[in-house]
Amino acid sequence: MRVLITGAAGQLAQALLSIVEVAANARLNTCNTSQRLLLDMLPEITESIAVDDSVKGFVKEQLDISCLESIQSAFDEFAPDVVINCAAYNAVDNAELEPVKAIAINEQGPKLLALACKARNLKLVHISTDFVFDGALSTAYTEQDLASPLSVYGQSKLNGERAIAEILGSDAMIIRTSWLYSCWGTNFVTTMQRLLATKERLAVIDDQTGSPTWCEALAVVIFKLIKQKSESEGSAASKIPATARRNDVASHLPNSAELYHYAAAESCTWFELTKQIKKQMYVIHSDNSASFTCELEPITSETWQSWHQARLATRPVQSALCAVKVNCQLMVSEHSMLVAPWQQQLQAMLQYQASLS
């Protein structure tokens, strides 16, 4: 199977590509120390990627999802069977100021990708967000809960989902996730690490709740879903007489995109997450005290807004996601890091990060 990844410069795409490399090295018994540690944390890596899978990432300069010609050119070059769309406009606040740009990438881009996939009978995996919800629910959101975005970013992501579902139906998988972080790129965890090491006092919002999620864990889930779908459709196709078999076997399935939520178990506020980052950094880097003297102050979103002249996007006060559906479908072990609480995933990421330095 040939898998093309858009947005290859982003943290999730980097995580996807890194576990492909780890899986290949594991089969050759050539893993370095960091890769062996990652395998210990996520042993599902080797079973989620087949020996003959070919995976390639394309950065924006190579594949601009807002340009159909660019998409078609990349598809001609690589000839994928599956496309994972990690490209997105994720600057939530800036989207309020430049909605046209956000819509071009989060709504029109996925639509163009879906049209190009439809024309070539390809599968599309699209990554979406917890910000499609308004936060009114007091419990973690499931796939059955009604989406009602509060921001330009959230609305553009929801519209992208809808365009994909309408065009591709069951040839598409939409995976919503929450509060992603990793060793790669800029995210809340790496930003807080930097600020904890350089600030004497740090104010962090304590009235927004979500599910912090490790990119490497999500990456494994994505590959496992792709492999499972490929194997199930291959099995279904083998039962169809050769004379009756069609290229679009998936058309026999219900005409709706497969929707999944994936996030670490349990939830917290940004302030609670920051406290945990500080605590775990102390355990991992106890020889460096600079990061542990910063005093943390919990504040409200309203207070944060009052400190900034630019209007911040309205965010859901509660956007935790329930991952029961996907974990059950993949038959994930109760002891797996994939179903672990966010504290455990965070600890794993920080340990992996330390092993890379």
N, C-alpha and C positions, 0 to 999 in steps of 0.2 A: 504494500500500500504506500502511496506517495502522498505526503502531507505537506501542504504549504501553510506557512504562518505569516500573517500580516502584522504590521507594527512590531517588527523584530527588535527594535531598539528599546522597547518597553520592558518593564520588570516581569510581567507574566510570560511574554514571549521568551525572554532570557531564561526563565525557569524551565519552560518547556524544552528549549534547546539544550539546557544543561543536563536534564535528566535523560535525554536521548544519548548524549555523550557518555553519561554514567552507565547506562544500560549496555552500550556497545563495549565499553572498557571492562565491565563486569564479565561479559562473555569471554573476553580475551584474558581475563585475570590481570589487567594492567591498571586497575584503579589506584589513584594516589590516596593519601591519607584522608583528605577532605571527601573524596568520592566514596571511600569505604564507610566513613561516618554517615554520610547521607543515605547510603544503602542500609545501614543498620537502623536508621530512623524510619526509612520508607522502603522496606524490602519489596513492596509491590512494584517498584520501578521496573524490575527485570521482566515481570509478567505482563506489564501494561504495553510494552513495545515489542513487536515481532522482530525476528532476526532480519527479515528482508524489508522492513519498513525503511522508507527514505523520507527524511524530514528536512525541510529547508525554510529558513526565515528570510523575509523580504522587508527591508526598511522602507520608509516612505519614498525615498528617492528612487527605489526600484519598483515599488507598487503603491501608488496613491489611490486609495479606495474611493476618493471623490471624483476620479477620472476613469471612465469606462475603457478608454484606449489603453491606459496604464495597466488596468486589471487584465485585459485580454492579452497584452504583451507578456505579462508575467506568467499567465496561464499557458501561453504558447511555449515559453521558455522551459517551464518545469513540468507541465502536463500532470497536475495533481489529480488525485482521486477524492481528497478531502481538503477543505480549507478551514483553518482556524482563524477567526477574525479577532485579533487582539488590538487592532488599531482603534483608537477612540480619542475624542476630545474630553479630557478628564479634569480640566481646570474649571471646577464647579462655579466658583465666583466669577471668573472671567466670562463664562458663558452668558451671564446676565448682561454683560457689556457688549459682547460680540456674538449674538445669537445666530447670525447667518453662518458664521464659521462653525459653531457647534452643530448646527443642523446639517451642514454639508458633510461633516465627518460622522456624526452619530446617527443620522437619519438617512440622508441621501446615499452615503457611502455603503452602508449595509444593503440598501435597496439595489444599488448597482452590482455589488458582489453577488447578491441572490440572483439577479437576472443573468449574470455571466455564468454562475453555477448551473442555473436552469438550462441554459443553452447547451451546456456540455455534460449534463447529467452528473453533476458533482454533488457531494454532500458538503454542507456548511455548518460549522460549529461557531456560534456567535456568543461573545462574552458580554453580559449586561450587568446591571447594578441593583443594589438594594434601594437606590434613590428613586426608583419608580413608585415607591410607596410614600404615603403621607405621614406615617408614624403614629396614626391614631390607634392602632392595635397594641394591646398591652403584652401580647405574647409574640413569639417569633413567627414571622410570615412564612406561610406555605405557598405552594404553587397555585392553590385554589383561591387565594386572597386577592381582592380587587386592587389593581394598581391605580394610583391617583397621585401623580407627581406634583411636587411643590415648586420646582425650579425649571429653568430652561434646559439645564443639563438632564434632569430626570425625564422631562417630556420628550426631549430629542432621543434619548436612549429607548424609551417606550415606543416611540414611533418607528425607530429602527427595528425593534422586535416585531412589530406588527407588519411591517413591510416584508420582512423575511418570511414570516409565517404565511402571509398571503401568497407569496410567489412560490415558495418551495414546499410548503406543507410538511409532510413527514420526512422530507430529505434534509430538514434542518433541525439542529439542536440549539436551544437557547439556554445558556447557563448564567443565572444571576449569582453574583457573589458580593462580598461585603468587606470593606476596610482592608484591602489587600496590602501586604508588605512583603519584603524579601531583602536579600543582601544586595540586589541589583537596583540601580537607579535611585530616584528620590521618592520617599514615601514617609508616612507618619513616623514609623519606628526609627528609620535612619536619621530623620530630621530631629527627633527627640534625643537620640544619642548625641548628636552634635551639640544641641542646645544644653543638654545636661552637663556636657563637658566644658562649656564655655560661659554659662550663666550662673549667677549666684542665686537668682530667684526666677521661677518660671510659673506663669499663670496658664492653666489648662482648663478647657471647658468640661464641666461636670454634669451637664443636663442633656446630653445626647448619648444614646445607647445603641450599640451595634455589636457585630460579631467579627473581631479581628481574625484575618485568615492568611495563612502562610501560602505564598504563591506556589512553592514546590508541591505542597499537598494538593492544591487545586490542579496543578499540572498533571499529577498522577491520575486524578479523577477524570480529567478530560481525555487522556489517552485510553484509560480503561473503558470509558463510554464509547469511544470510537471503535475500539477493538471489539467490544461486546456487540455493537450494532452491526459491524462488518460480518462477524461470525454468525449472528442470528439471521441476517439477510442472505448470507451464503447458504445457510442450512435451508432457508425457505425456498431459495431459488433451485436448490437441488431436487426439491420435491415437485417442481413444475415440469411437465413434459417438455423436452427440448423443442418440439414443434410449436408449443404454446408460450415458451419463455420469451419475455420482452426485456429490453434494456432497462426499463424503469420498473423493476420489481417492486420498489417502494411504493408505487402508485396503488398497490393493493392494500396498503395500510391506510388508516384513517387520515384524512386530509387536514392534518394539523401538526404544527411543529412540536417537537418534544421539548418540554420545559422543565428545567431542574433548578433547584436552589442548592448551592454549596457554600458552606462556611464552617468555621470551627465551632465546636459545641460551646454553649453558654454565651453570655454577653457581658459587656462592661461599658463604662463611659470612657471618653478620651482621657480624663484625669486618672481613672483607675488603670487604664492601659499604661499611661506614663509612669505611674508608681511601680507597676510590675516591671517595666523596662529598667527602671533605676535599680530595683531590687535584684533582678537577674544579672544585670551588668556587674553589680557588686560581687556576686558569687563567681562569675566567670572571669572578671578582671580585678580581683581583690588587691592586686599589686599596684593598681593605678587608682589613687583615691580622688583624682580630680573630678570624676563624673558623679561622685556620691555626696558632695557637699551642697549641691544645688537644692534650694528649698522650693517645694511645690505648693502652689496655691490653687484650690478649686474655684472656678468662677462660672457664671451663667453665660449663655449665648448672648443675652442682652447686654451684659457687661462687655463682652468681647466686641460686640457691634459698636458700642459707644466709644470704643478706643480707635475705631477705624472710620475714616471719612468715606471710603468707597463702600457702597452697599454690598453686603454679603448675601449670597443666595440663601433662600429659606431651606433649611434642612429638616428632615424628619427627626423628631425627638427620640424615636425608637424604630430602628430598622434591622433588628436581628433577623437572621434567616434560619429556617428549619431545614436541615439537610437529610431528614429521615428518608424521604423518597429515593434519592440517589444512592444513599448508603445501603438501603435495603436492596435496591435493584442490582447493585454491584456486589452484594453479599459481603460487605466489608466486615472484617473481624472486629469484635468489640474491643480488642486490645490494640487495634491499629491507630497510628498517628492520624489517619484520615478522619477518625471520629473523636479525636481527643479534644479536651477543652482548650480554649484559646491560650491559657497560660502555658500549657504543655507544648503547643505548637510554637509559641513565642520563644520558649526556652530552647527548642530544637533549632530554630532559625538562628538564634544568637550564638549557640554552640557551633553551628555550621559556619557562621560568619567568622567566628574567632579562628576556626581551623584554616580559613583561607588566607589569613594574614601572616 
